[in-house]
């Protein structure tokens, strides 16, 4: 694993905010001066390919990344766009189907935004 991949992975394992690639770039550029956003994207995709990080396609069209590989789903607030973890629920596939994974993102209004309404 390259030094850049190690720094990006270390950052991802300490974040629970489901960062965009831009946020990861902001978070690692002090440790990796001169790193480009394109390099962060490449490293994130490599880490995803290696099964060390997950990419999440959000309802707002953004791509977020998650270093938490435990079985869980996500919720995205439609107002503030924050992303939250949600424990995965056991689902049974119909007979004859083989499930290989899931990517569930619920659209919600978080408690902070709901209190403003």
MIDOSE-1310 file (N, C-alpha, C; in nm, 2 decimals, decimal comma, always signed):
residues 117
xxxx	+0,09/-0,12/+0,00/+0,00/+0,00/+0,00/+0,09/+0,12/+0,00; +0,06/+0,22/-0,08/+0,14/+0,34/-0,09/+0,11/+0,43/+0,03; +0,21/+0,52/+0,05/+0,19/+0,62/+0,16/+0,06/+0,70/+0,15; +0,03/+0,74/+0,03/-0,09/+0,81/+0,00/-0,22/+0,73/+0,04
xxxx	-0,22/+0,61/+0,00/-0,33/+0,52/+0,03/-0,34/+0,50/+0,18; -0,23/+0,48/+0,25/-0,23/+0,47/+0,39/-0,29/+0,59/+0,46; -0,25/+0,71/+0,42/-0,30/+0,83/+0,49/-0,45/+0,85/+0,46; -0,49/+0,82/+0,34/-0,63/+0,83/+0,30/-0,71/+0,73/+0,38
xxxx	-0,66/+0,61/+0,39/-0,73/+0,50/+0,47/-0,74/+0,54/+0,62; -0,63/+0,59/+0,67/-0,63/+0,63/+0,81/-0,73/+0,74/+0,84; -0,74/+0,83/+0,75/-0,84/+0,94/+0,76/-0,98/+0,88/+0,76; -1,00/+0,79/+0,66/-1,14/+0,74/+0,65/-1,18/+0,65/+0,77
xxxx	-1,08/+0,59/+0,84/-1,12/+0,51/+0,95/-1,14/+0,59/+1,08; -1,11/+0,72/+1,07/-1,14/+0,81/+1,19/-1,25/+0,90/+1,16; -1,32/+0,89/+1,05/-1,43/+0,98/+1,01/-1,56/+0,91/+1,02; -1,66/+0,98/+1,08/-1,79/+0,92/+1,08/-1,89/+1,01/+1,01
xxxx	-1,84/+1,10/+0,93/-1,92/+1,20/+0,86/-1,95/+1,16/+0,71; -1,91/+1,05/+0,67/-1,93/+1,00/+0,53/-1,88/+1,11/+0,43; -1,75/+1,14/+0,43/-1,70/+1,25/+0,35/-1,71/+1,23/+0,20; -1,71/+1,34/+0,13/-1,69/+1,34/-0,01/-1,54/+1,34/-0,04
xxxx	-1,50/+1,31/-0,16/-1,36/+1,31/-0,19/-1,30/+1,45/-0,16; -1,37/+1,55/-0,18/-1,32/+1,69/-0,15/-1,29/+1,70/+0,00; -1,38/+1,65/+0,08/-1,36/+1,66/+0,22/-1,24/+1,57/+0,27; -1,22/+1,46/+0,20/-1,10/+1,37/+0,23/-0,98/+1,45/+0,19
xxxx	-0,98/+1,51/+0,07/-0,86/+1,59/+0,03/-0,83/+1,70/+0,13; -0,93/+1,77/+0,18/-0,91/+1,88/+0,28/-0,84/+1,82/+0,40; -0,89/+1,69/+0,44/-0,84/+1,63/+0,56/-0,70/+1,57/+0,56; -0,65/+1,54/+0,43/-0,52/+1,48/+0,42/-0,41/+1,57/+0,37
xxxx	-0,45/+1,68/+0,32/-0,34/+1,76/+0,25/-0,24/+1,82/+0,34; -0,27/+1,83/+0,47/-0,16/+1,87/+0,56/-0,05/+1,76/+0,58; -0,10/+1,64/+0,58/+0,00/+1,53/+0,59/+0,06/+1,49/+0,46; +0,00/+1,53/+0,35/+0,05/+1,50/+0,21/+0,05/+1,63/+0,13
xxxx	+0,14/+1,72/+0,16/+0,14/+1,85/+0,09/+0,16/+1,82/-0,06; +0,08/+1,89/-0,14/+0,09/+1,87/-0,28/+0,00/+1,77/-0,34; -0,07/+1,69/-0,26/-0,16/+1,59/-0,31/-0,27/+1,66/-0,39; -0,31/+1,60/-0,50/-0,41/+1,66/-0,58/-0,55/+1,59/-0,55
xxxx	-0,65/+1,66/-0,58/-0,79/+1,60/-0,56/-0,80/+1,48/-0,65; -0,74/+1,48/-0,77/-0,75/+1,36/-0,86/-0,68/+1,24/-0,79; -0,57/+1,26/-0,73/-0,50/+1,15/-0,66/-0,58/+1,10/-0,54; -0,65/+1,19/-0,47/-0,74/+1,14/-0,36/-0,85/+1,05/-0,42
xxxx	-0,91/+1,10/-0,53/-1,02/+1,02/-0,60/-0,96/+0,88/-0,64; -0,85/+0,88/-0,70/-0,79/+0,75/-0,74/-0,76/+0,66/-0,63; -0,71/+0,71/-0,52/-0,68/+0,63/-0,40/-0,81/+0,58/-0,33; -0,91/+0,67/-0,33/-1,04/+0,63/-0,27/-1,10/+0,51/-0,35
xxxx	-1,10/+0,53/-0,48/-1,15/+0,42/-0,57/-1,07/+0,29/-0,56; -0,94/+0,30/-0,54/-0,86/+0,18/-0,52/-0,89/+0,12/-0,39; -0,91/+0,20/-0,28/-0,95/+0,14/-0,15/-1,08/+0,08/-0,16; -1,18/+0,13/-0,24/-1,31/+0,07/-0,26/-1,29/-0,06/-0,33
xxxx	-1,21/-0,06/-0,44/-1,19/-0,19/-0,51/-1,12/-0,30/-0,42; -1,04/-0,25/-0,33/-0,98/-0,35/-0,24/-1,06/-0,39/-0,12; -1,18/-0,33/-0,11/-1,28/-0,36/+0,00/-1,25/-0,30/+0,13; -1,17/-0,19/+0,13/-1,13/-0,13/+0,25/-1,21/+0,00/+0,29
xxxx	-1,28/+0,05/+0,19/-1,37/+0,17/+0,20/-1,49/+0,14/+0,11; -1,60/+0,20/+0,14/-1,72/+0,19/+0,07/-1,76/+0,32/+0,00; -1,81/+0,32/-0,12/-1,86/+0,43/-0,18/-2,01/+0,43/-0,18; -2,07/+0,54/-0,14/-2,22/+0,55/-0,13/-2,27/+0,65/-0,22
xxxx	-2,36/+0,61/-0,31/-2,43/+0,71/-0,40/-2,55/+0,76/-0,33; -2,55/+0,89/-0,30/-2,65/+0,96/-0,22/-2,77/+1,00/-0,31; -2,89/+1,02/-0,25/-3,01/+1,07/-0,32/-2,99/+1,21/-0,38; -2,90/+1,29/-0,32/-2,88/+1,42/-0,38/-2,78/+1,42/-0,49
xxxx	-2,73/+1,30/-0,53/-2,64/+1,29/-0,65/-2,49/+1,29/-0,61; -2,46/+1,32/-0,48/-2,32/+1,32/-0,44/-2,27/+1,18/-0,41; -2,14/+1,16/-0,42/-2,08/+1,03/-0,38/-2,01/+1,06/-0,25; -2,04/+0,97/-0,15/-1,98/+0,98/-0,02/-1,89/+0,85/+0,00
xxxx	-1,80/+0,86/+0,09/-1,72/+0,74/+0,12/-1,73/+0,71/+0,27; -1,72/+0,58/+0,30/-1,74/+0,53/+0,43/-1,63/+0,43/+0,47; -1,56/+0,45/+0,58/-1,46/+0,36/+0,63/-1,51/+0,26/+0,72; -1,64/+0,27/+0,76/-1,71/+0,17/+0,85/-1,77/+0,06/+0,76
xxxx	-1,71/-0,05/+0,76/-1,75/-0,16/+0,68/-1,85/-0,26/+0,75; -1,89/-0,22/+0,87/-1,99/-0,31/+0,94/-2,12/-0,30/+0,86; -2,20/-0,40/+0,88/-2,33/-0,40/+0,81/-2,42/-0,29/+0,86; -2,44/-0,19/+0,78/-2,53/-0,08/+0,82/-2,58/-0,01/+0,69
xxxx	-2,69/+0,06/+0,70/-2,74/+0,14/+0,60/-2,72/+0,29/+0,62; -2,77/+0,37/+0,54/-2,75/+0,52/+0,56/-2,88/+0,59/+0,55; -2,89/+0,71/+0,61/-3,00/+0,81/+0,60/-2,93/+0,94/+0,56; -2,99/+1,01/+0,47/-2,95/+1,15/+0,43/-3,06/+1,25/+0,46
xxxx	-3,03/+1,35/+0,53/-3,13/+1,45/+0,56/-3,15/+1,53/+0,43; -3,27/+1,55/+0,40/-3,31/+1,63/+0,27/-3,28/+1,78/+0,29; -3,27/+1,82/+0,41/-3,24/+1,97/+0,43/-3,09/+2,00/+0,44; -3,03/+1,94/+0,54/-2,89/+1,98/+0,57/-2,79/+1,89/+0,49
xxxx	-2,83/+1,78/+0,43/-2,75/+1,68/+0,36/-2,66/+1,60/+0,44; -2,67/+1,61/+0,57/-2,58/+1,52/+0,66/-2,62/+1,37/+0,63; -2,53/+1,29/+0,65/-2,55/+1,14/+0,63/-2,53/+1,07/+0,77; -2,62/+0,99/+0,80/-2,62/+0,91/+0,93/-2,62/+0,76/+0,91
xxxx	-2,56/+0,69/+1,00/-2,56/+0,54/+0,99/-2,70/+0,49/+1,05; -2,74/+0,38/+1,00/-2,86/+0,32/+1,05/-2,83/+0,17/+1,05; -2,86/+0,10/+1,16/-2,83/-0,05/+1,17/-2,91/-0,12/+1,06; -2,85/-0,21/+0,99/-2,91/-0,28/+0,88/-3,02/-0,37/+0,94
xxxx	-3,12/-0,39/+0,86/-3,23/-0,48/+0,90/-3,22/-0,61/+0,82; -3,25/-0,71/+0,88/-3,25/-0,84/+0,80/-3,37/-0,85/+0,71; -3,33/-0,87/+0,58/-3,44/-0,89/+0,48/-3,42/-1,02/+0,41; -3,53/-1,08/+0,38/-3,53/-1,22/+0,31/-3,56/-1,20/+0,17
xxxx	-3,47/-1,24/+0,08/-3,50/-1,24/-0,06/-3,60/-1,34/-0,10; -3,68/-1,32/-0,20/-3,77/-1,42/-0,25/-3,70/-1,55/-0,29; -3,76/-1,66/-0,29/-3,70/-1,79/-0,32/-3,65/-1,78/-0,47; -3,53/-1,84/-0,48/-3,47/-1,84/-0,62/-3,37/-1,72/-0,64
xxxx	-3,37/-1,62/-0,55/-3,28/-1,51/-0,57/-3,16/-1,52/-0,48; -3,05/-1,48/-0,53/-2,92/-1,47/-0,45/-2,88/-1,33/-0,43; -2,87/-1,28/-0,31/-2,84/-1,15/-0,27/-2,69/-1,14/-0,25; -2,62/-1,04/-0,31/-2,48/-1,03/-0,30/-2,44/-0,90/-0,22
xxxx	-2,53/-0,82/-0,18/-2,50/-0,70/-0,10/-2,62/-0,61/-0,11; -2,61/-0,50/-0,03/-2,71/-0,40/-0,04/-2,65/-0,26/-0,02; -2,72/-0,17/-0,07/-2,68/-0,03/-0,06/-2,81/+0,06/-0,04; -2,85/+0,07/+0,09/-2,98/+0,13/+0,12/-2,95/+0,27/+0,18
xxxx	-3,01/+0,37/+0,12/-3,00/+0,51/+0,16/-3,14/+0,56/+0,18; -3,18/+0,59/+0,30/-3,31/+0,65/+0,33/-3,31/+0,80/+0,32; -3,41/+0,86/+0,27/-3,42/+1,00/+0,27/-3,50/+1,04/+0,39; -3,45/+1,14/+0,47/-3,51/+1,17/+0,59/-3,50/+1,32/+0,62
xxxx	-3,55/+1,36/+0,73/-3,53/+1,49/+0,79/-3,47/+1,47/+0,93; -3,35/+1,51/+0,95/-3,29/+1,48/+1,08/-3,35/+1,56/+1,19; -3,32/+1,52/+1,31/-3,39/+1,58/+1,43/-3,36/+1,73/+1,44; -3,24/+1,77/+1,40/-3,21/+1,92/+1,41/-3,29/+2,00/+1,31
xxxx	-3,30/+1,95/+1,19/-3,38/+2,01/+1,08/-3,53/+2,01/+1,11; -3,57/+1,89/+1,16/-3,72/+1,88/+1,20/-3,76/+1,98/+1,30; -3,67/+2,01/+1,40/-3,70/+2,10/+1,50/-3,71/+2,24/+1,45; -3,65/+2,27/+1,34/-3,66/+2,41/+1,28/-3,79/+2,43/+1,20
x	-3,86/+2,32/+1,17/-3,98/+2,32/+1,09/-4,10/+2,36/+1,17
